Amino acid sequence: MSTVLMVVIAVVIVAAVAGVGYLAWKQARTRQLRRQFGPEYDRAVERQGGRAAAERELLSRRQRHEELELRELEPRQRDLYREQWVHVQEQFVDTPEAAVEQADRLVTVVMGERGYPTRDFDDKVAHLSVEHGRTIDHYRRARGISDRAGRKEATTEDLRQAMVHYRALFEDLLAVPMEERGTVPREPGQGSEPAPEGEAKAGTATPGPQPGERRGDESQPRS
């Protein structure tokens, strides 16, 4: 076998190994992004028109997210915000539209306390999706209903669903970090993953009444 032929074979083998390694790296990156962003990954693929463009977008979000100075809430802050949330829910019976507006403001306040941007909606969603990808679509839906409510196009049931959606992200933002819990990791379906619409998640805290209820009262929202 000539030296030239041996060199050609070696180059082909090296290229094949490099190609396999690159493919394995891309697959591992895709799996990691899917785990991190959850349903937001598929949404990005649909919006960007393909996986490659979507992954570039998600990697850009992650890079920008790393520039934020995020902080966890103190236990007393969590308790205070949960008390405020219960108050907002109680207001829903008499003034559902005002309660939804207050829920939006409270969620925004908690975002700011955590160190997230609070002005441009798209910017908020992009940054939140990095750590809250499994609940960020709840936020989108809640804001969509809030916009319709501003145009007087939302029903009482729509407004109740907005409260459920806001609460999903609210609880995710208030979640106690793993290192502070001193317990085993959460089972799938607990913690940051949202429950089905209108249902509480198993294993998670359920502070205060549901939208449309008073404490000790089973009243439903008035039409």
DRENPA-3360 file (N, C-alpha, C; in nm, 2 decimals, always signed):
BEGIN
1 = MSTVLMVV = +0.09/-0.12/+0.00/+0.00/+0.00/+0.00/+0.09/+0.12/+0.00 ~ +0.06/+0.22/-0.09/+0.15/+0.33/-0.10/+0.12/+0.43/+0.01 ~ +0.22/+0.51/+0.03/+0.21/+0.61/+0.14/+0.09/+0.71/+0.12 ~ +0.07/+0.75/-0.01/-0.04/+0.84/-0.04/-0.17/+0.78/+0.00 ~ -0.19/+0.65/-0.04/-0.31/+0.58/-0.01/-0.33/+0.57/+0.14 ~ -0.23/+0.55/+0.22/-0.24/+0.54/+0.36/-0.28/+0.67/+0.42 ~ -0.22/+0.78/+0.37/-0.26/+0.91/+0.42/-0.41/+0.94/+0.39 ~ -0.45/+0.91/+0.26/-0.59/+0.93/+0.23/-0.68/+0.86/+0.32;
9 = IAVVIVAA = -0.65/+0.73/+0.35/-0.74/+0.65/+0.44/-0.74/+0.71/+0.58 ~ -0.62/+0.75/+0.63/-0.61/+0.81/+0.76/-0.70/+0.94/+0.77 ~ -0.69/+1.02/+0.66/-0.77/+1.14/+0.66/-0.92/+1.11/+0.66 ~ -0.96/+1.01/+0.58/-1.10/+0.97/+0.58/-1.15/+0.92/+0.72 ~ -1.07/+0.84/+0.78/-1.10/+0.79/+0.92/-1.11/+0.91/+1.02 ~ -1.02/+1.00/+1.01/-1.02/+1.11/+1.11/-1.15/+1.20/+1.08 ~ -1.18/+1.22/+0.95/-1.30/+1.30/+0.92/-1.43/+1.23/+0.97 ~ -1.43/+1.09/+0.95/-1.55/+1.02/+0.99/-1.56/+1.02/+1.15;
17 = VAGVGYLA = -1.45/+1.01/+1.22/-1.46/+1.02/+1.36/-1.50/+1.16/+1.41 ~ -1.45/+1.26/+1.34/-1.48/+1.40/+1.37/-1.63/+1.42/+1.35 ~ -1.68/+1.36/+1.23/-1.82/+1.38/+1.20/-1.91/+1.31/+1.30 ~ -1.87/+1.19/+1.34/-1.95/+1.12/+1.45/-1.95/+1.20/+1.58 ~ -1.83/+1.25/+1.61/-1.82/+1.33/+1.74/-1.91/+1.45/+1.73 ~ -1.91/+1.52/+1.62/-1.99/+1.64/+1.61/-2.13/+1.61/+1.61 ~ -2.18/+1.50/+1.55/-2.32/+1.46/+1.55/-2.36/+1.43/+1.70 ~ -2.27/+1.36/+1.77/-2.30/+1.32/+1.91/-2.31/+1.45/+1.99;
25 = WKQARTRQ = -2.22/+1.55/+1.97/-2.22/+1.67/+2.04/-2.35/+1.75/+2.02 ~ -2.40/+1.75/+1.89/-2.52/+1.82/+1.86/-2.64/+1.76/+1.92 ~ -2.64/+1.62/+1.92/-2.75/+1.55/+1.98/-2.76/+1.58/+2.14 ~ -2.64/+1.58/+2.20/-2.63/+1.60/+2.34/-2.68/+1.74/+2.37 ~ -2.64/+1.84/+2.29/-2.68/+1.98/+2.31/-2.83/+1.99/+2.30 ~ -2.89/+1.92/+2.20/-3.04/+1.93/+2.18/-3.11/+1.87/+2.30 ~ -3.06/+1.76/+2.35/-3.12/+1.70/+2.47/-3.11/+1.79/+2.59 ~ -3.00/+1.86/+2.60/-2.98/+1.95/+2.72/-3.08/+2.07/+2.71;
33 = LRRQFGPE = -3.09/+2.12/+2.59/-3.18/+2.24/+2.57/-3.32/+2.20/+2.59 ~ -3.36/+2.08/+2.54/-3.50/+2.03/+2.56/-3.53/+2.02/+2.71 ~ -3.43/+1.96/+2.79/-3.45/+1.95/+2.93/-3.46/+2.09/+3.00 ~ -3.38/+2.18/+2.96/-3.38/+2.31/+3.02/-3.50/+2.39/+2.99 ~ -3.54/+2.40/+2.86/-3.65/+2.49/+2.82/-3.78/+2.42/+2.82 ~ -3.79/+2.29/+2.82/-3.92/+2.22/+2.82/-4.00/+2.25/+2.70 ~ -4.13/+2.28/+2.71/-4.22/+2.32/+2.60/-4.17/+2.44/+2.52 ~ -4.09/+2.52/+2.58/-4.04/+2.64/+2.51/-3.95/+2.60/+2.40;
41 = YDRAVERQ = -3.88/+2.49/+2.41/-3.80/+2.44/+2.30/-3.88/+2.42/+2.17 ~ -3.99/+2.34/+2.18/-4.08/+2.32/+2.07/-4.14/+2.45/+2.01 ~ -4.17/+2.54/+2.10/-4.23/+2.66/+2.06/-4.12/+2.74/+1.97 ~ -4.00/+2.74/+2.02/-3.89/+2.81/+1.95/-3.87/+2.75/+1.81 ~ -3.87/+2.61/+1.80/-3.86/+2.54/+1.67/-3.97/+2.59/+1.58 ~ -4.09/+2.59/+1.63/-4.20/+2.63/+1.54/-4.19/+2.78/+1.50 ~ -4.15/+2.87/+1.59/-4.14/+3.01/+1.55/-4.02/+3.04/+1.46 ~ -3.91/+2.97/+1.48/-3.79/+2.99/+1.40/-3.79/+2.91/+1.27;
49 = GGRAAAER = -3.88/+2.82/+1.26/-3.88/+2.74/+1.13/-3.78/+2.63/+1.12 ~ -3.72/+2.59/+1.23/-3.63/+2.48/+1.22/-3.55/+2.47/+1.35 ~ -3.49/+2.35/+1.37/-3.42/+2.32/+1.50/-3.29/+2.41/+1.51 ~ -3.21/+2.42/+1.40/-3.08/+2.49/+1.41/-3.11/+2.64/+1.45 ~ -3.20/+2.70/+1.39/-3.23/+2.84/+1.42/-3.28/+2.86/+1.56 ~ -3.37/+2.76/+1.60/-3.43/+2.76/+1.74/-3.32/+2.75/+1.84 ~ -3.23/+2.66/+1.82/-3.12/+2.64/+1.92/-3.03/+2.76/+1.93 ~ -3.00/+2.82/+1.82/-2.92/+2.95/+1.82/-3.00/+3.05/+1.91;
57 = ELLSRRQR = -3.13/+3.06/+1.89/-3.21/+3.16/+1.97/-3.20/+3.12/+2.12 ~ -3.22/+3.00/+2.15/-3.22/+2.96/+2.29/-3.08/+2.97/+2.35 ~ -2.98/+2.94/+2.28/-2.84/+2.97/+2.33/-2.82/+3.11/+2.36 ~ -2.87/+3.20/+2.27/-2.86/+3.34/+2.29/-2.93/+3.39/+2.41 ~ -3.05/+3.33/+2.44/-3.12/+3.36/+2.56/-3.04/+3.32/+2.68 ~ -2.99/+3.20/+2.67/-2.91/+3.16/+2.79/-2.79/+3.24/+2.82 ~ -2.72/+3.29/+2.71/-2.61/+3.38/+2.73/-2.65/+3.51/+2.79 ~ -2.76/+3.57/+2.74/-2.81/+3.69/+2.80/-2.85/+3.68/+2.95;
65 = HEELELRE = -2.91/+3.56/+2.97/-2.96/+3.53/+3.11/-2.84/+3.52/+3.21 ~ -2.73/+3.47/+3.16/-2.61/+3.47/+3.25/-2.56/+3.60/+3.29 ~ -2.60/+3.71/+3.22/-2.55/+3.84/+3.25/-2.64/+3.91/+3.36 ~ -2.76/+3.84/+3.39/-2.84/+3.90/+3.49/-2.78/+3.87/+3.63 ~ -2.81/+3.96/+3.72/-2.77/+3.93/+3.86/-2.90/+3.89/+3.94 ~ -2.93/+3.76/+3.92/-3.05/+3.70/+3.99/-3.02/+3.67/+4.14 ~ -3.13/+3.68/+4.21/-3.12/+3.65/+4.36/-3.24/+3.57/+4.40 ~ -3.22/+3.49/+4.50/-3.34/+3.42/+4.56/-3.41/+3.51/+4.66;
73 = LEPRQRDL = -3.53/+3.48/+4.69/-3.61/+3.56/+4.78/-3.58/+3.50/+4.92 ~ -3.59/+3.59/+5.02/-3.58/+3.55/+5.16/-3.71/+3.49/+5.20 ~ -3.71/+3.39/+5.30/-3.84/+3.33/+5.34/-3.95/+3.43/+5.38 ~ -3.91/+3.54/+5.44/-4.01/+3.64/+5.48/-4.07/+3.71/+5.36 ~ -3.99/+3.72/+5.25/-4.04/+3.78/+5.13/-4.14/+3.69/+5.07 ~ -4.11/+3.56/+5.06/-4.20/+3.46/+5.00/-4.33/+3.46/+5.08 ~ -4.33/+3.46/+5.21/-4.45/+3.47/+5.29/-4.53/+3.59/+5.26 ~ -4.46/+3.71/+5.25/-4.53/+3.83/+5.23/-4.60/+3.83/+5.09;
81 = YREQWVHV = -4.53/+3.78/+4.99/-4.59/+3.78/+4.85/-4.71/+3.68/+4.85 ~ -4.70/+3.57/+4.92/-4.81/+3.47/+4.92/-4.93/+3.53/+4.99 ~ -4.91/+3.61/+5.09/-5.02/+3.67/+5.16/-5.09/+3.77/+5.06 ~ -5.00/+3.84/+4.99/-5.06/+3.94/+4.89/-5.14/+3.86/+4.78 ~ -5.09/+3.75/+4.74/-5.16/+3.67/+4.64/-5.30/+3.63/+4.69 ~ -5.30/+3.58/+4.82/-5.43/+3.54/+4.87/-5.53/+3.66/+4.87 ~ -5.48/+3.78/+4.91/-5.56/+3.89/+4.91/-5.61/+3.92/+4.77 ~ -5.53/+3.91/+4.66/-5.57/+3.93/+4.53/-5.68/+3.83/+4.49;
89 = QEQFVDTP = -5.66/+3.71/+4.52/-5.76/+3.60/+4.49/-5.90/+3.63/+4.56 ~ -5.89/+3.68/+4.68/-6.02/+3.71/+4.75/-6.09/+3.83/+4.68 ~ -6.01/+3.92/+4.62/-6.07/+4.03/+4.55/-6.15/+3.99/+4.42 ~ -6.11/+3.87/+4.37/-6.17/+3.82/+4.24/-6.32/+3.81/+4.25 ~ -6.38/+3.78/+4.36/-6.52/+3.76/+4.37/-6.59/+3.88/+4.34 ~ -6.55/+4.00/+4.38/-6.62/+4.12/+4.36/-6.57/+4.20/+4.24 ~ -6.44/+4.19/+4.21/-6.38/+4.27/+4.10/-6.28/+4.18/+4.02 ~ -6.33/+4.09/+3.94/-6.24/+4.00/+3.87/-6.14/+4.07/+3.78;
97 = EAAVEQAD = -6.18/+4.17/+3.71/-6.09/+4.24/+3.62/-5.98/+4.31/+3.70 ~ -6.02/+4.37/+3.81/-5.92/+4.44/+3.89/-5.82/+4.34/+3.95 ~ -5.87/+4.22/+3.99/-5.79/+4.12/+4.05/-5.69/+4.07/+3.95 ~ -5.73/+4.05/+3.83/-5.63/+4.01/+3.73/-5.52/+4.11/+3.70 ~ -5.56/+4.24/+3.70/-5.46/+4.34/+3.69/-5.36/+4.34/+3.81 ~ -5.42/+4.32/+3.93/-5.33/+4.32/+4.05/-5.24/+4.19/+4.04 ~ -5.29/+4.08/+3.99/-5.21/+3.96/+3.98/-5.09/+3.98/+3.88 ~ -5.12/+4.05/+3.77/-5.01/+4.08/+3.68/-4.91/+4.17/+3.74;
105 = RLVTVVMG = -4.95/+4.27/+3.82/-4.86/+4.36/+3.88/-4.77/+4.29/+3.99 ~ -4.84/+4.20/+4.06/-4.77/+4.13/+4.17/-4.66/+4.03/+4.11 ~ -4.70/+3.97/+4.00/-4.60/+3.88/+3.93/-4.48/+3.96/+3.88 ~ -4.51/+4.08/+3.83/-4.40/+4.17/+3.78/-4.31/+4.21/+3.90 ~ -4.37/+4.25/+4.01/-4.30/+4.29/+4.13/-4.20/+4.17/+4.17 ~ -4.25/+4.05/+4.17/-4.17/+3.94/+4.21/-4.05/+3.92/+4.11 ~ -4.08/+3.93/+3.98/-3.98/+3.93/+3.88/-3.87/+4.03/+3.91 ~ -3.91/+4.15/+3.94/-3.81/+4.25/+3.97/-3.73/+4.22/+4.09;
113 = ERGYPTRD = -3.79/+4.17/+4.20/-3.72/+4.13/+4.32/-3.62/+4.02/+4.29 ~ -3.65/+3.93/+4.20/-3.56/+3.82/+4.16/-3.45/+3.87/+4.08 ~ -3.46/+3.99/+4.01/-3.35/+4.04/+3.93/-3.38/+4.03/+3.78 ~ -3.51/+4.00/+3.74/-3.54/+3.99/+3.60/-3.58/+4.13/+3.55 ~ -3.57/+4.15/+3.42/-3.62/+4.28/+3.36/-3.77/+4.28/+3.37 ~ -3.83/+4.40/+3.38/-3.97/+4.40/+3.40/-4.04/+4.50/+3.31 ~ -3.98/+4.54/+3.20/-4.04/+4.64/+3.12/-4.10/+4.57/+2.99 ~ -4.01/+4.54/+2.89/-4.06/+4.49/+2.77/-4.10/+4.34/+2.79;
121 = FDDKVAHL = -4.22/+4.31/+2.74/-4.28/+4.18/+2.76/-4.20/+4.07/+2.69 ~ -4.16/+4.09/+2.57/-4.08/+3.99/+2.50/-3.94/+3.97/+2.57 ~ -3.88/+4.07/+2.62/-3.76/+4.06/+2.70/-3.78/+3.98/+2.82 ~ -3.89/+4.01/+2.89/-3.92/+3.93/+3.01/-3.93/+3.79/+2.98 ~ -4.01/+3.75/+2.88/-4.03/+3.61/+2.84/-3.90/+3.54/+2.81 ~ -3.82/+3.61/+2.73/-3.69/+3.55/+2.69/-3.60/+3.52/+2.81 ~ -3.59/+3.61/+2.90/-3.51/+3.58/+3.02/-3.57/+3.48/+3.11 ~ -3.70/+3.49/+3.13/-3.77/+3.39/+3.22/-3.76/+3.25/+3.17;
129 = SVEHGRTI = -3.77/+3.24/+3.04/-3.78/+3.10/+2.98/-3.66/+3.02/+3.01 ~ -3.54/+3.08/+3.04/-3.42/+3.00/+3.06/-3.43/+2.91/+3.19 ~ -3.50/+2.97/+3.29/-3.51/+2.89/+3.42/-3.66/+2.85/+3.44 ~ -3.75/+2.91/+3.37/-3.89/+2.89/+3.40/-3.96/+2.85/+3.27 ~ -3.89/+2.77/+3.18/-3.95/+2.73/+3.05/-4.08/+2.65/+3.06 ~ -4.10/+2.58/+3.17/-4.22/+2.50/+3.19/-4.34/+2.57/+3.23 ~ -4.32/+2.70/+3.27/-4.44/+2.78/+3.32/-4.45/+2.91/+3.24 ~ -4.36/+2.94/+3.15/-4.36/+3.06/+3.08/-4.48/+3.07/+2.99;
137 = DHYRRARG = -4.53/+2.96/+2.93/-4.65/+2.97/+2.85/-4.77/+3.01/+2.93 ~ -4.78/+2.97/+3.05/-4.89/+3.02/+3.14/-4.89/+3.17/+3.14 ~ -4.77/+3.23/+3.15/-4.76/+3.38/+3.16/-4.81/+3.44/+3.03 ~ -4.77/+3.38/+2.91/-4.82/+3.43/+2.79/-4.97/+3.43/+2.78 ~ -5.03/+3.32/+2.82/-5.17/+3.30/+2.82/-5.24/+3.41/+2.91 ~ -5.18/+3.42/+3.03/-5.24/+3.52/+3.12/-5.24/+3.66/+3.06 ~ -5.12/+3.70/+3.00/-5.11/+3.83/+2.95/-5.21/+3.85/+2.83 ~ -5.23/+3.74/+2.75/-5.32/+3.75/+2.64/-5.47/+3.77/+2.69;
145 = ISDRAGRK = -5.50/+3.71/+2.80/-5.64/+3.73/+2.86/-5.64/+3.87/+2.91 ~ -5.54/+3.92/+2.98/-5.54/+4.05/+3.03/-5.56/+4.15/+2.92 ~ -5.49/+4.13/+2.81/-5.51/+4.22/+2.70/-5.66/+4.22/+2.65 ~ -5.72/+4.11/+2.64/-5.86/+4.10/+2.60/-5.95/+4.16/+2.70 ~ -5.91/+4.15/+2.83/-5.99/+4.21/+2.94/-5.98/+4.36/+2.92 ~ -5.87/+4.42/+2.88/-5.86/+4.56/+2.86/-5.95/+4.61/+2.75 ~ -5.98/+4.52/+2.66/-6.07/+4.56/+2.55/-6.21/+4.52/+2.58 ~ -6.24/+4.47/+2.70/-6.37/+4.42/+2.75/-6.42/+4.30/+2.67;
153 = EATTEDLR = -6.32/+4.22/+2.63/-6.36/+4.10/+2.55/-6.34/+3.97/+2.63 ~ -6.31/+3.98/+2.76/-6.29/+3.86/+2.84/-6.40/+3.83/+2.93 ~ -6.44/+3.70/+2.93/-6.55/+3.66/+3.02/-6.50/+3.63/+3.16 ~ -6.59/+3.61/+3.26/-6.54/+3.58/+3.39/-6.46/+3.46/+3.40 ~ -6.50/+3.36/+3.32/-6.42/+3.23/+3.32/-6.28/+3.26/+3.26 ~ -6.28/+3.34/+3.15/-6.15/+3.38/+3.10/-6.06/+3.44/+3.21 ~ -6.12/+3.53/+3.29/-6.04/+3.60/+3.39/-6.00/+3.50/+3.50 ~ -6.08/+3.40/+3.53/-6.04/+3.30/+3.63/-5.93/+3.22/+3.58;
161 = QAMVHYRA = -5.93/+3.18/+3.45/-5.81/+3.11/+3.39/-5.69/+3.20/+3.39 ~ -5.70/+3.33/+3.37/-5.59/+3.42/+3.38/-5.52/+3.41/+3.52 ~ -5.60/+3.40/+3.62/-5.55/+3.39/+3.76/-5.48/+3.26/+3.78 ~ -5.53/+3.15/+3.72/-5.46/+3.02/+3.73/-5.33/+3.03/+3.66 ~ -5.33/+3.09/+3.54/-5.20/+3.10/+3.46/-5.10/+3.19/+3.53 ~ -5.14/+3.30/+3.59/-5.05/+3.39/+3.66/-4.99/+3.32/+3.78 ~ -5.08/+3.24/+3.85/-5.03/+3.17/+3.97/-4.92/+3.07/+3.94 ~ -4.93/+3.00/+3.82/-4.83/+2.90/+3.78/-4.69/+2.96/+3.78;
169 = LFEDLLAV = -4.68/+3.08/+3.72/-4.55/+3.14/+3.71/-4.51/+3.20/+3.85 ~ -4.61/+3.26/+3.92/-4.59/+3.32/+4.05/-4.53/+3.22/+4.14 ~ -4.59/+3.10/+4.15/-4.53/+2.99/+4.24/-4.40/+2.95/+4.20 ~ -4.37/+2.94/+4.07/-4.24/+2.90/+4.02/-4.13/+3.00/+4.06 ~ -4.17/+3.13/+4.05/-4.07/+3.24/+4.09/-4.05/+3.23/+4.24 ~ -4.14/+3.19/+4.32/-4.13/+3.19/+4.46/-4.07/+3.05/+4.51 ~ -4.05/+2.96/+4.42/-4.01/+2.82/+4.47/-3.88/+2.83/+4.55 ~ -3.87/+2.75/+4.65/-3.75/+2.74/+4.74/-3.64/+2.67/+4.67;
177 = PMEERGTV = -3.52/+2.73/+4.66/-3.41/+2.66/+4.59/-3.38/+2.52/+4.66 ~ -3.34/+2.43/+4.58/-3.31/+2.29/+4.63/-3.22/+2.29/+4.75 ~ -3.12/+2.37/+4.75/-3.02/+2.37/+4.86/-3.08/+2.42/+4.99 ~ -3.19/+2.50/+4.98/-3.25/+2.55/+5.10/-3.35/+2.45/+5.16 ~ -3.39/+2.35/+5.08/-3.50/+2.26/+5.12/-3.45/+2.15/+5.21 ~ -3.33/+2.10/+5.19/-3.28/+1.99/+5.27/-3.36/+1.87/+5.25 ~ -3.42/+1.85/+5.13/-3.50/+1.73/+5.10/-3.45/+1.67/+4.97 ~ -3.51/+1.55/+4.94/-3.47/+1.49/+4.82/-3.53/+1.57/+4.70;
185 = PREPGQGS = -3.47/+1.55/+4.58/-3.52/+1.63/+4.46/-3.66/+1.60/+4.44 ~ -3.73/+1.70/+4.38/-3.87/+1.69/+4.35/-3.90/+1.58/+4.24 ~ -4.01/+1.51/+4.26/-4.05/+1.41/+4.16/-4.10/+1.49/+4.04 ~ -4.10/+1.42/+3.92/-4.15/+1.48/+3.80/-4.30/+1.52/+3.83 ~ -4.33/+1.64/+3.78/-4.47/+1.69/+3.80/-4.49/+1.78/+3.92 ~ -4.38/+1.79/+4.00/-4.38/+1.88/+4.12/-4.29/+2.00/+4.09 ~ -4.32/+2.10/+4.17/-4.23/+2.22/+4.16/-4.26/+2.30/+4.04 ~ -4.17/+2.32/+3.95/-4.18/+2.42/+3.84/-4.28/+2.38/+3.73;
193 = EPAPEGEA = -4.31/+2.24/+3.72/-4.40/+2.21/+3.61/-4.54/+2.25/+3.64 ~ -4.61/+2.31/+3.55/-4.74/+2.36/+3.57/-4.84/+2.25/+3.58 ~ -4.95/+2.27/+3.66/-5.06/+2.17/+3.66/-5.15/+2.20/+3.55 ~ -5.24/+2.11/+3.52/-5.34/+2.13/+3.42/-5.42/+2.25/+3.46 ~ -5.48/+2.32/+3.36/-5.56/+2.44/+3.39/-5.66/+2.42/+3.50 ~ -5.66/+2.51/+3.59/-5.76/+2.51/+3.70/-5.74/+2.40/+3.80 ~ -5.62/+2.33/+3.80/-5.60/+2.22/+3.90/-5.47/+2.26/+3.98 ~ -5.47/+2.22/+4.10/-5.35/+2.24/+4.18/-5.25/+2.13/+4.15;
201 = KAGTATPG = -5.12/+2.15/+4.16/-5.02/+2.05/+4.14/-5.01/+1.96/+4.26 ~ -4.99/+1.83/+4.24/-4.97/+1.74/+4.36/-4.84/+1.77/+4.42 ~ -4.83/+1.78/+4.55/-4.71/+1.80/+4.62/-4.66/+1.94/+4.63 ~ -4.74/+2.04/+4.59/-4.70/+2.18/+4.59/-4.79/+2.25/+4.69 ~ -4.74/+2.37/+4.74/-4.82/+2.44/+4.83/-4.94/+2.51/+4.75 ~ -5.05/+2.52/+4.82/-5.17/+2.58/+4.77/-5.22/+2.69/+4.86 ~ -5.15/+2.80/+4.87/-5.18/+2.91/+4.96/-5.31/+2.98/+4.92 ~ -5.40/+2.99/+5.02/-5.52/+3.07/+5.00/-5.62/+3.01/+4.91;
209 = PQPGERRG = -5.73/+3.07/+4.89/-5.84/+3.02/+4.81/-5.81/+3.03/+4.66 ~ -5.88/+2.95/+4.59/-5.87/+2.96/+4.44/-5.95/+3.08/+4.39 ~ -5.92/+3.13/+4.27/-5.99/+3.25/+4.22/-6.14/+3.22/+4.23 ~ -6.22/+3.32/+4.28/-6.36/+3.30/+4.29/-6.41/+3.24/+4.42 ~ -6.31/+3.22/+4.52/-6.35/+3.17/+4.65/-6.30/+3.27/+4.76 ~ -6.38/+3.28/+4.86/-6.34/+3.34/+4.98/-6.30/+3.24/+5.08 ~ -6.21/+3.28/+5.18/-6.18/+3.18/+5.28/-6.30/+3.14/+5.36 ~ -6.32/+3.01/+5.36/-6.44/+2.96/+5.43/-6.57/+2.98/+5.36;
217 = DESQPRS = -6.56/+3.01/+5.23/-6.68/+3.04/+5.15/-6.66/+2.97/+5.02 ~ -6.76/+2.90/+4.97/-6.75/+2.83/+4.85/-6.81/+2.91/+4.73 ~ -6.82/+3.04/+4.74/-6.89/+3.12/+4.64/-6.80/+3.11/+4.51 ~ -6.87/+3.12/+4.40/-6.80/+3.12/+4.27/-6.81/+3.26/+4.22 ~ -6.72/+3.29/+4.12/-6.72/+3.43/+4.06/-6.86/+3.47/+4.01 ~ -6.89/+3.59/+4.03/-7.02/+3.63/+3.98/-7.00/+3.67/+3.83 ~ -7.10/+3.64/+3.75/-7.09/+3.67/+3.61/-7.11/+3.82/+3.59;
% end
